[in-house]
Amino acid sequence: MAKAEIESGYTGTAKTLHWLIVALLVAQFIAAWTMPHIGRNTKPDTVINLHLSIGVVIIFFAVIRLGWRTIRGEPEPAAGLLPW
């Protein structure tokens, strides 16, 4: 296949936001696995605060990504692909 056939119509900004969110989700998952058991008397410690902060950043970039998609629209499907 030619390179033009393989590349999607997504912009560099959309791809960057996508992979940034993926990386943040991986970091979020790692932080969640290393957190202590959370109970009623658990004080917000470093890992808990990190987990909450990463969650806020994920929401921030997800909203930016959705706004970018709304403004730019969906790219045309590649030739030969079914609509679904």
TORKOL-92127 format. One record per atom (N, C-alpha, C): residue in one letter; atom name; x, y, z. Coordinates in Angstrom, 3 decimals. Atoms other than C-alpha are relative to their C-alpha. Example, Ala and Ser with C-alpha at 12.3 -4.5 7.8 and 13.67 -1.06 7.14 Angstrom:
2
+------+------+----------+----------+----------+
| rest | atom |     east |    north |       up |
+------+------+----------+----------+----------+
|    A |    N |    0.890 |   -1.190 |    0.000 |
|    A |   CA |   12.300 |   -4.500 |    7.800 |
|    A |    C |    0.900 |    1.200 |    0.000 |
|    S |    N |   -0.820 |   -1.190 |   -0.060 |
|    S |   CA |   13.670 |   -1.060 |    7.140 |
|    S |    C |   -0.770 |    1.090 |    0.730 |
+------+------+----------+----------+----------+
# end
This chain:
84
+------+------+----------+----------+----------+
| rest | atom |     east |    north |       up |
+------+------+----------+----------+----------+
|    M |    N |    0.836 |   -1.186 |    0.000 |
|    M |   CA |    0.000 |    0.000 |    0.000 |
|    M |    C |    0.876 |    1.242 |    0.000 |
|    A |    N |   -0.726 |   -1.265 |    0.014 |
|    A |   CA |    1.129 |    3.520 |   -0.663 |
|    A |    C |   -0.207 |    0.707 |    1.337 |
|    K |    N |    0.084 |   -0.716 |   -1.277 |
|    K |   CA |    1.770 |    5.804 |    2.291 |
|    K |    C |   -1.264 |    0.837 |    0.093 |
|    A |    N |    1.209 |   -0.830 |    0.007 |
|    A |   CA |   -1.120 |    8.084 |    1.278 |
|    A |    C |   -1.242 |   -0.828 |    0.309 |
|    E |    N |    1.147 |    0.848 |   -0.270 |
|    E |   CA |   -3.492 |    5.102 |    1.465 |
|    E |    C |   -0.070 |   -0.393 |    1.477 |
|    I |    N |   -0.042 |    0.446 |   -1.381 |
|    I |   CA |   -2.362 |    4.174 |    4.979 |
|    I |    C |   -0.325 |    1.131 |    0.968 |
|    E |    N |    0.200 |   -1.122 |   -0.911 |
|    E |   CA |   -2.427 |    7.630 |    6.580 |
|    E |    C |   -1.472 |    0.361 |    0.126 |
|    S |    N |    1.375 |   -0.422 |   -0.208 |
|    S |   CA |   -5.663 |    8.761 |    8.121 |
|    S |    C |   -0.101 |    1.497 |   -0.271 |
|    G |    N |    0.214 |   -1.398 |    0.253 |
|    G |   CA |   -7.205 |   12.147 |    7.544 |
|    G |    C |    0.009 |    0.847 |    1.254 |
|    Y |    N |   -0.029 |   -0.765 |   -1.237 |
|    Y |   CA |   -6.792 |   13.175 |   11.162 |
|    Y |    C |    1.198 |    0.935 |   -0.007 |
|    T |    N |   -1.074 |   -0.996 |   -0.045 |
|    T |   CA |   -4.709 |   16.281 |   11.802 |
|    T |    C |    1.033 |   -0.400 |    1.049 |
|    G |    N |   -1.044 |    0.252 |   -0.980 |
|    G |   CA |   -1.484 |   16.265 |   13.758 |
|    G |    C |   -0.440 |    0.360 |    1.407 |
|    T |    N |    0.513 |   -0.399 |   -1.316 |
|    T |   CA |   -3.229 |   18.075 |   16.602 |
|    T |    C |   -0.909 |   -1.081 |    0.579 |
|    A |    N |    0.909 |    1.051 |   -0.463 |
|    A |   CA |   -5.926 |   15.394 |   16.815 |
|    A |    C |    0.782 |   -1.237 |    0.427 |
|    K |    N |   -0.827 |    1.163 |   -0.346 |
|    K |   CA |   -3.313 |   12.621 |   16.808 |
|    K |    C |    0.782 |    0.244 |    1.285 |
|    T |    N |   -0.758 |   -0.327 |   -1.209 |
|    T |   CA |   -1.231 |   14.392 |   19.459 |
|    T |    C |   -0.897 |   -0.042 |    1.227 |
|    L |    N |    0.928 |    0.031 |   -1.126 |
|    L |   CA |   -4.244 |   14.911 |   21.719 |
|    L |    C |   -0.416 |   -1.431 |    0.328 |
|    H |    N |    0.389 |    1.397 |   -0.207 |
|    H |   CA |   -5.260 |   11.273 |   21.227 |
|    H |    C |    1.070 |   -0.747 |    0.788 |
|    W |    N |   -1.075 |    0.752 |   -0.658 |
|    W |   CA |   -1.871 |    9.864 |   22.219 |
|    W |    C |    0.374 |    0.598 |    1.354 |
|    L |    N |   -0.221 |   -0.622 |   -1.309 |
|    L |   CA |   -1.480 |   12.368 |   25.054 |
|    L |    C |   -0.998 |   -0.558 |    1.010 |
|    I |    N |    1.029 |    0.557 |   -0.882 |
|    I |   CA |   -4.757 |   11.126 |   26.534 |
|    I |    C |    0.300 |   -1.466 |    0.304 |
|    V |    N |   -0.367 |    1.401 |   -0.242 |
|    V |   CA |   -3.615 |    7.511 |   26.088 |
|    V |    C |    1.111 |   -0.088 |    1.039 |
|    A |    N |   -1.112 |    0.004 |   -0.955 |
|    A |   CA |   -0.353 |    8.254 |   27.938 |
|    A |    C |   -0.473 |    0.380 |    1.400 |
|    L |    N |    0.538 |   -0.400 |   -1.306 |
|    L |   CA |   -2.256 |   10.014 |   30.721 |
|    L |    C |   -0.847 |   -1.109 |    0.621 |
|    L |    N |    0.790 |    1.115 |   -0.518 |
|    L |   CA |   -4.636 |    7.055 |   31.035 |
|    L |    C |    0.895 |   -1.112 |    0.540 |
|    V |    N |   -0.953 |    0.991 |   -0.505 |
|    V |   CA |   -1.667 |    4.705 |   31.412 |
|    V |    C |    0.559 |    0.462 |    1.345 |
|    A |    N |   -0.508 |   -0.540 |   -1.269 |
|    A |   CA |   -0.222 |    6.979 |   34.114 |
|    A |    C |   -1.074 |   -0.076 |    1.084 |
|    Q |    N |    1.122 |    0.062 |   -0.948 |
|    Q |   CA |   -3.645 |    7.106 |   35.779 |
|    Q |    C |   -0.181 |   -1.427 |    0.522 |
|    F |    N |    0.156 |    1.401 |   -0.377 |
|    F |   CA |   -3.891 |    3.318 |   35.786 |
|    F |    C |    1.127 |   -0.425 |    0.953 |
|    I |    N |   -1.137 |    0.328 |   -0.865 |
|    I |   CA |   -0.394 |    2.973 |   37.301 |
|    I |    C |   -0.173 |    0.644 |    1.373 |
|    A |    N |    0.221 |   -0.677 |   -1.285 |
|    A |   CA |   -1.202 |    5.550 |   39.981 |
|    A |    C |   -1.095 |   -0.698 |    0.796 |
|    A |    N |    1.103 |    0.680 |   -0.694 |
|    A |   CA |   -4.444 |    3.719 |   40.793 |
|    A |    C |    0.468 |   -1.307 |    0.619 |
|    W |    N |   -0.478 |    1.286 |   -0.522 |
|    W |   CA |   -2.650 |    0.402 |   41.237 |
|    W |    C |    0.960 |    0.174 |    1.171 |
|    T |    N |   -0.967 |   -0.199 |   -1.078 |
|    T |   CA |   -0.030 |    1.907 |   43.560 |
|    T |    C |   -0.597 |    0.738 |    1.195 |
|    M |    N |    0.629 |   -0.709 |   -1.115 |
|    M |   CA |   -2.505 |    3.765 |   45.777 |
|    M |    C |   -0.261 |   -0.946 |    1.158 |
|    P |    N |    0.367 |    0.830 |   -1.158 |
|    P |   CA |   -3.102 |    2.532 |   49.301 |
|    P |    C |   -1.513 |   -0.207 |    0.019 |
|    H |    N |    1.441 |    0.200 |   -0.171 |
|    H |   CA |   -6.492 |    1.219 |   50.346 |
|    H |    C |   -0.618 |    1.305 |    0.500 |
|    I |    N |    0.640 |   -1.258 |   -0.367 |
|    I |   CA |   -8.816 |    4.194 |   50.573 |
|    I |    C |   -1.205 |   -0.308 |    0.880 |
|    G |    N |    1.108 |    0.158 |   -0.936 |
|    G |   CA |  -11.119 |    4.314 |   53.557 |
|    G |    C |   -0.484 |    1.364 |    0.457 |
|    R |    N |    0.593 |   -1.225 |   -0.495 |
|    R |   CA |  -13.055 |    6.883 |   55.486 |
|    R |    C |    1.037 |    0.953 |    0.603 |
|    N |    N |   -0.987 |   -0.831 |   -0.690 |
|    N |   CA |  -10.017 |    8.143 |   57.423 |
|    N |    C |    1.305 |    0.160 |   -0.778 |
|    T |    N |   -1.226 |   -0.107 |    0.799 |
|    T |   CA |   -7.475 |    8.027 |   54.595 |
|    T |    C |    0.278 |    1.464 |   -0.319 |
|    K |    N |   -0.396 |   -1.379 |    0.325 |
|    K |   CA |   -5.600 |   11.297 |   54.271 |
|    K |    C |    0.476 |    0.041 |   -1.445 |
|    P |    N |   -0.471 |   -0.115 |    1.384 |
|    P |   CA |   -5.008 |   12.508 |   50.694 |
|    P |    C |    1.530 |    0.084 |   -0.011 |
|    D |    N |   -1.450 |    0.079 |    0.034 |
|    D |   CA |   -1.401 |   11.460 |   50.209 |
|    D |    C |    0.488 |    0.333 |   -1.410 |
|    T |    N |   -0.611 |   -0.361 |    1.278 |
|    T |   CA |    0.967 |   12.055 |   47.322 |
|    T |    C |   -0.613 |   -0.758 |   -1.167 |
|    V |    N |    0.512 |    0.803 |    1.109 |
|    V |   CA |   -0.277 |    9.169 |   45.172 |
|    V |    C |   -1.481 |    0.289 |   -0.242 |
|    I |    N |    1.426 |   -0.311 |    0.162 |
|    I |   CA |   -3.937 |    9.969 |   45.824 |
|    I |    C |   -0.167 |    1.351 |   -0.690 |
|    N |    N |    0.065 |   -1.313 |    0.653 |
|    N |   CA |   -3.410 |   13.618 |   44.899 |
|    N |    C |    0.456 |   -0.080 |   -1.452 |
|    L |    N |   -0.462 |    0.182 |    1.378 |
|    L |   CA |   -1.455 |   12.550 |   41.805 |
|    L |    C |   -1.105 |   -0.613 |   -0.852 |
|    H |    N |    1.087 |    0.663 |    0.711 |
|    H |   CA |   -4.316 |   10.259 |   40.786 |
|    H |    C |   -1.129 |    0.986 |   -0.337 |
|    L |    N |    1.058 |   -0.993 |    0.231 |
|    L |   CA |   -6.874 |   13.055 |   41.193 |
|    L |    C |    0.436 |    1.064 |   -1.008 |
|    S |    N |   -0.504 |   -1.024 |    0.916 |
|    S |   CA |   -4.691 |   15.570 |   39.354 |
|    S |    C |    0.060 |   -0.518 |   -1.435 |
|    I |    N |   -0.048 |    0.585 |    1.347 |
|    I |   CA |   -4.119 |   13.241 |   36.407 |
|    I |    C |   -1.412 |   -0.113 |   -0.563 |
|    G |    N |    1.393 |    0.085 |    0.458 |
|    G |   CA |   -7.889 |   12.691 |   36.226 |
|    G |    C |   -0.528 |    1.333 |   -0.513 |
|    V |    N |    0.425 |   -1.335 |    0.440 |
|    V |   CA |   -8.508 |   16.430 |   35.979 |
|    V |    C |    0.661 |    0.359 |   -1.338 |
|    V |    N |   -0.717 |   -0.292 |    1.253 |
|    V |   CA |   -5.860 |   16.751 |   33.250 |
|    V |    C |   -0.586 |   -0.814 |   -1.153 |
|    I |    N |    0.621 |    0.828 |    1.039 |
|    I |   CA |   -7.442 |   13.850 |   31.314 |
|    I |    C |   -1.311 |    0.629 |   -0.460 |
|    I |    N |    1.277 |   -0.641 |    0.363 |
|    I |   CA |  -10.848 |   15.549 |   31.438 |
|    I |    C |    0.253 |    1.272 |   -0.801 |
|    F |    N |   -0.344 |   -1.235 |    0.704 |
|    F |   CA |   -9.270 |   18.845 |   30.347 |
|    F |    C |    0.354 |   -0.283 |   -1.464 |
|    F |    N |   -0.415 |    0.297 |    1.371 |
|    F |   CA |   -7.585 |   17.320 |   27.284 |
|    F |    C |   -1.095 |   -0.705 |   -0.801 |
|    A |    N |    1.114 |    0.633 |    0.693 |
|    A |   CA |  -10.645 |   15.198 |   26.447 |
|    A |    C |   -0.996 |    1.049 |   -0.499 |
|    V |    N |    0.905 |   -1.081 |    0.424 |
|    V |   CA |  -12.798 |   18.339 |   26.342 |
|    V |    C |    0.622 |    0.772 |   -1.171 |
|    I |    N |   -0.680 |   -0.669 |    1.124 |
|    I |   CA |  -10.193 |   20.037 |   24.121 |
|    I |    C |   -0.095 |   -0.853 |   -1.258 |
|    R |    N |    0.069 |    0.901 |    1.157 |
|    R |   CA |  -10.152 |   16.973 |   21.855 |
|    R |    C |   -1.406 |   -0.017 |   -0.601 |
|    L |    N |    1.381 |   -0.024 |    0.513 |
|    L |   CA |  -13.947 |   16.940 |   21.579 |
|    L |    C |   -0.313 |    1.326 |   -0.686 |
|    G |    N |    0.176 |   -1.297 |    0.652 |
|    G |   CA |  -13.936 |   20.659 |   20.805 |
|    G |    C |    0.694 |    0.047 |   -1.340 |
|    W |    N |   -0.741 |    0.045 |    1.268 |
|    W |   CA |  -11.287 |   20.101 |   18.128 |
|    W |    C |   -0.774 |   -0.817 |   -1.035 |
|    R |    N |    0.770 |    0.843 |    0.906 |
|    R |   CA |  -13.411 |   17.327 |   16.626 |
|    R |    C |   -1.256 |    0.726 |   -0.480 |
|    T |    N |    1.193 |   -0.751 |    0.376 |
|    T |   CA |  -16.473 |   19.585 |   16.662 |
|    T |    C |    0.340 |    1.078 |   -1.034 |
|    I |    N |   -0.405 |   -1.075 |    0.909 |
|    I |   CA |  -14.617 |   22.423 |   14.935 |
|    I |    C |    0.475 |   -0.554 |   -1.345 |
|    R |    N |   -0.616 |    0.527 |    1.217 |
|    R |   CA |  -12.656 |   20.340 |   12.417 |
|    R |    C |   -0.859 |   -1.025 |   -0.724 |
|    G |    N |    0.831 |    1.025 |    0.618 |
|    G |   CA |  -15.230 |   17.618 |   11.789 |
|    G |    C |    0.743 |   -1.315 |   -0.145 |
|    E |    N |   -0.559 |    1.332 |    0.193 |
|    E |   CA |  -14.650 |   13.998 |   10.935 |
|    E |    C |    0.681 |   -0.069 |   -1.357 |
|    P |    N |   -0.653 |    0.111 |    1.301 |
|    P |   CA |  -12.145 |   13.184 |    8.184 |
|    P |    C |   -0.763 |   -0.948 |   -0.924 |
|    E |    N |    0.629 |    0.882 |    0.988 |
|    E |   CA |  -13.301 |   11.498 |    5.000 |
|    E |    C |    0.518 |   -1.410 |    0.197 |
|    P |    N |   -0.480 |    1.360 |   -0.159 |
|    P |   CA |  -13.185 |    7.712 |    5.211 |
|    P |    C |    0.955 |   -0.372 |   -1.145 |
|    A |    N |   -0.946 |    0.439 |    1.017 |
|    A |   CA |  -10.363 |    6.004 |    3.342 |
|    A |    C |   -0.736 |   -0.739 |   -1.111 |
|    A |    N |    0.635 |    0.655 |    1.150 |
|    A |   CA |  -11.206 |    4.697 |   -0.105 |
|    A |    C |   -0.040 |   -1.512 |    0.211 |
|    G |    N |    0.135 |    1.440 |   -0.104 |
|    G |   CA |  -12.514 |    1.146 |   -0.105 |
|    G |    C |   -0.466 |   -0.508 |    1.347 |
|    L |    N |    0.485 |    0.439 |   -1.307 |
|    L |   CA |  -13.611 |    1.067 |    3.529 |
|    L |    C |   -1.516 |    0.101 |    0.057 |
|    L |    N |    1.448 |   -0.037 |   -0.184 |
|    L |   CA |  -17.170 |    0.255 |    4.482 |
|    L |    C |   -0.350 |    1.124 |    0.962 |
|    P |    N |    0.358 |   -1.140 |   -0.850 |
|    P |   CA |  -19.061 |    3.116 |    6.186 |
|    P |    C |   -0.014 |   -0.315 |    1.492 |
|    W |    N |    0.078 |    0.332 |   -1.421 |
|    W |   CA |  -19.396 |    1.254 |    9.486 |
|    W |    C |    1.365 |   -0.195 |    0.553 |
+------+------+----------+----------+----------+
# end
